[in-house]
Amino acid sequence: MGVHQTLKYHTEAMKSADDFTSIMKEEKMDIKCQLDSNAEKQILINRQVLTSVMKTVLFCGKQGLALRGDNDDGVLKEENHSNFNELLKFRIDSVDEVLEKHLATCKPNATYVSKTAQNNVTNITGEQIRDSILSKVENARHFSLLADEATDSGNWEQLAVVLRFVDDKEEVHEDFLEFVECRATTGEYLAGKLLDCLNKWQLDVADIRGQGYDGAANMAGKIKGVQARISTLNEKALYFHCASHCLNLCIVKSCENEMVKKMLATMTSLAAFFNFAPKRQRKLEEVIQTAFPDSHKKKVVDLCKTRWVERHTAFETFASMYQVLYDCLGQITEDTAGWDSETLAKAAGFLHSLSSGEFLVAFVVCRKALQFIQPLTVNLQKKAKDIVGAYKDLDDLTDTVSRLRTDIDNVFPAWFAEANQM
């Protein structure tokens, strides 16, 4: 080998020539292609990692789970830190090798698991869902605007905005769009917030055909309420107060009778007596197991303060458990050594109430009346219910009650006999 062949420039030239020959023969990729190939591989890896992260976020959303604890700083923690953190570890344990390698080797600012990344995934998902709904609304053109206020965990007022529309298959939809944070609760402010939402979603106020809010003055007021302000922009945007809520208000007003009020108060107190004391609840379960071993009812159902359809369920449960409740209270009062003085006194008071004629007659009458009201309450809350159907259901119930009152001499003795039997 000559001296010339050992020189550096010669060896580099020969190497370049060999590389050129290999590339031309397609035995080897050039540097640009190699870089592009590596970049493509990295993109695929990043997409796989993001897919794992997105599926984890979506899983929490679908199951109604909070994503994180007090701080998610982008580091996968060994301790039980948050739902998101634990689900990522579960994916790794389930042989998600790409995610495991990524979190072990990536830079601290490129983990894709920080709270910022979680929020981005949540926001993007929300935008996709909202765009899909708005596309259907645009095709339907006309819609109704529904809204209700609620207070979040930070004690801020939030306005939940829902659109109701009929799609091209003639199916009725009521789809939630957004929570709007409210710094004030005046009709003018809330109407402005709703109009801002419509403008942001590129929906025309002229296409509104209905408004559905509660009966509060700031929402339902005829001059300064939200419905009045929107009606001035579109007279076809008719306001409707929730029919089921109206029915609830009527029933509440009709329950001013002293016997009924005392009976409802007794039922509420009795539910609290068992439900908020584990020892008393275990005693009730013991009595139920002895008397009715196949029974699935183990708890006294509390009376819902706002939805009377739920109260009907509570009345039916109470009726089926009446005997075991009475027996359980009797056993508690007899076991003076096993219970504290407060429990003994309350149990004796409940025994007296449950065996009184006033309580039993009021209970049976209310239970019977709610049996007629319950189907109407359910029907009025159906998504596809229209105003014509609602009026028909109301007329049917009115006729039923009228017939009962006309025939009360035959109806009430049967109700009284049931109370007497209890």
GIZIBEL-V249878 format. One line per field, one symbol per residue. ss: DSSP state (~ for helix, > for strand, _ for the rest). phi: phi as a letter, one per 30 degrees, with the letter a starting at -180 (. if undefined). Layout:
BEGIN
ss: ???
phi: ???
END
This chain:
BEGIN
ss: __~~~~_~~~~~~~~~~~~~~~~~______~~~~~~~~~~~~~~~~~~~~~~~~~~~~~~~~~___________________~~~~~~~~~~~___~~~~~~~~~__~~~____~~~~~~~~~~~~~~~~~~~~~~~~~~__>>>>>>>>>_____>>>>>>>>>>_____>>>>>>>>>>>____~~~~~~~~~~~~~~____~~~>>>>>>___~~~~_____~~~~~~~~____>>>>_~~~~~~~~~~~~___~~~~~~~~~~~~~~~~~~__~~~~~~~~~~~~~~________________~~~~~~~~~~~~~~~~~~~~~~~~~~~______~~~~~~~~~~~~~~__~~~~~~~~~~~~~~~~~~~~~~~~______~~~~~~~~~~~~~~~~~~~~_~~~~~~~~~~~~~~_
phi: .ddedcdddddddddddddddddddhdaddddddddddddddddddddddddddddddddddcicddbcdaccjcdcdddcaededddddddddicddddddddcddecbdicdddddddddddddddddddddddddddidacccaacbcdddicdbcdcbccacddcicdcbcdcaccdccbbdeddddddddddddddhcdedcdcabbbdcdddccedccdedddddddaddddcbdedddededddeddcdedddddddddddddddecdcbedddddddddddddbdcdcdbbddddddccddddeedddddddceddddddddddddcddcbdddddddddddedddcddedddddddddddddddeddedddcddcdcddddddddddddddddddddcddcddeddddddddd
END
